[in-house]
Amino acid sequence: MRWLSALLICVTVTLSAEPLLVEKQRFTLDKFTTENGQLIAPVNIGWEAYGKLNSDKSNAILITHFFSGSSHAAGKYQPDDATPGYWDAIIGPGKAIDTNKFYVISSDTLVNANVFDKNVITTGPATNNPASGKPYGLSFPVVTIGDFVEVQKALLDSLGITKLHAVIGPSMGSFQAIEWAVRYPDKVERLIPVIGSAYIDNYSAIKLQRWAYPILQDPAWHNGDYYAKGQPWQGLTTALAYITQDALHPDGFNPRYPPISSDTAIHQRIEALPLAWQQLLAQARLRAEKQDANHILYLVRASQLWRAGMGDNWQQALNRITAKTLFLPASGDLLLPPALSKHSAGAMSAAGRQVQYAEIPGSFGHLDGVLGISAVAQQIEALLN
Amino acid sequence: MRWLSALLICVTVTLSAEPLLVEKQRFTLDKFTTENGQLIAPVNIGWEAYGKLNSDKSNAILITHFFSGSSHAAGKYQPDDATPGYWDAIIGPGKAIDTNKFYVISSDTLVNANVFDKNVITTGPATNNPASGKPYGLSFPVVTIGDFVEVQKALLDSLGITKLHAVIGPSMGSFQAIEWAVRYPDKVERLIPVIGSAYIDNYSAIKLQRWAYPILQDPAWHNGDYYAKGQPWQGLTTALAYITQDALHPDGFNPRYPPISSDTAIHQRIEALPLAWQQLLAQARLRAEKQDANHILYLVRASQLWRAGMGDNWQQALNRITAKTLFLPASGDLLLPPALSKHSAGAMSAAGRQVQYAEIPGSFGHLDGVLGISAVAQQIEALLN
């Protein structure tokens, strides 16, 4: 048996030393009609996949991304990339979402936040409208979680994938995952909404509006028509700073910034800004380089409009789901708190659906659904197998 | 016994029919030096009192007000006032803070938010600087919770009150109450911080900065020098809307506004603003009439700088407290959550201090410390007697 142990160790070393290498691919849809009846032509989105599609195309798992995320859910584009995709801890050979078994696919949404990231392909207000040769700006139609799902479905149709072993996504990705299971119950066998919810309440919709506010008020926003002049950096940066704070629990947030007690300038001058605030903004400014202010506004709107089934009654829409479901909120989440997941899971249980519920522990709040996902790897693996 | 019953009913009716009538009084301090070494001359603040000061002046209870509040803690100025002071449910004859026994006194802070309310007297950036004959604007010094306490102490000194049976206050009022007990342990016999904390963490300080942001970004703010031109209404209104939301739990917030699902305009036009947001702003605009944008900035700063003892180590400062203490956070508070009260109470317990802790139930979050205070009337009464 000694040689077997040695082989296993060898395999393990190889697994951790060689990152999963992935390649961004482009999907083009010549034309797409949005839920509110507008035409976008063409739509381009990026996608990537890990593992191999089996011969009967029955082993596909779709991963749907969060507000600030992209299709880069796992692996690296180049071996020396600084970090892998956001859920690399659970996606890969031998991991909870095992790419030795499953074909894991993920796509960029419409109006993706990171439109200026070279590894993101999306269509939105910052991309060129072929009819005018200029960026769409606010002429781009309002799009919804339902629209994100329809574009993904067109991609999967193009690959001949008609069944999904599972749809899994964190935060805004959970909205898409739920909408998949509501719209296409016969195609979705398992559903895992992580740090998510089947609806957005008024309270959350207005918190989202507060992300939009600094952009809308920035004079450089120019009613969305700023592409020839440069972005509304102040508004965009402030919005991204708010998103960072709202995605964190105080326990995860506080140690990252200098304490107010050592901040003497703000005690002397009312005009002085807290150092912690300045640092938060400086970090956001770096991230802003890859993002677009209008895309943030469109993502805010898509999130505000979210309710399962996109109709009047999200509870009734959930009744259509036949997928085996596992809700995974994060215990310390202040952005989409566990109460929303519980309420969503409760509505499904009440309708006799199979629903499981577990909480992700940690001190990062909402972000535990990304950074701390390993804590629920076993529950995810169990639902998939 | 029938006549006794009749008499009791009669007394009860009389109690509820005749409101406690109160009168606003003015206290002037010729000059005051702030914690950061600046001179304000003179300082004027308003105050009011309920009950009678006994002959040895040993029955005084000080009530310290919250961020958006004033000295109007109980009673009415006129019998036909629409509403009484904010804690009328617990202050009055026969109530938890019994004005048949206690002389209850409350004063407006420096930089009070409601500087344009005819029943508020305060000194701050919107009041005239006698040296220039014009409002101070940003030349008004940064003031702290410690400064608020020192002005209150001067008021009590002027009345010959050298001992306080108790200091009690909600939210920013809890900061003042704690600072009283830290600075003057020999004067404060009992301490009840309601929906409060002995310090502000980075997370809360930055949330407060987000209240300031819309004012600072409003072009009509003119670096605080807007008194001849009119207020930065948009910034002020937005700040007040944020304060309203942050003081409420979603369970208390959601039913007040029209649901997003019935809001069709936002699905059609990206420029449309959610109806719920519009209503929240409209309500805030009405409140803005009595408030001043710079005063909000100064209150934000005073709150950001808050830590017991105003030094490097708030835990050590709490060791100076000798008052019997009762922390009363609200269970659903998302602004100053129970964790902060627990942490504060824990630091006092660790130092061998007498600390009690109870939570205020309710669906209004932070506001349960004002609207739902009756729920802990018994605990308050027990500590006082």
Interface residues (C-beta under 8 A of the other chain):
Chain A: E35 N36 L138 F140 V142 T144 I200 D201 N202 Y203 S204 A205 I206 K207 Q209 R210 Y213 P214 Q217 D218 P219 N223 G224 Q234 T238 Y242 Q245 L248 P250 F253 N254 Y257 P259 I260 S261 S262 I266 H267 Q268 R269 I270 E271 L273 P274 A276 W277 L280 L297 Y298 R301 Q304 L305 R307 G311 D312 W314 L334 A339
Chain B: E35 N36 L138 F140 V142 T144 I200 D201 N202 Y203 S204 A205 I206 K207 Q209 R210 Y213 P214 Q217 D218 P219 N223 G224 Q234 T238 Y242 Q245 L248 P250 F253 N254 R256 Y257 P259 I260 S261 S262 I266 H267 Q268 R269 I270 E271 L273 P274 A276 W277 L280 L297 Y298 R301 Q304 L305 R307 G311 D312 W314 L334 A339
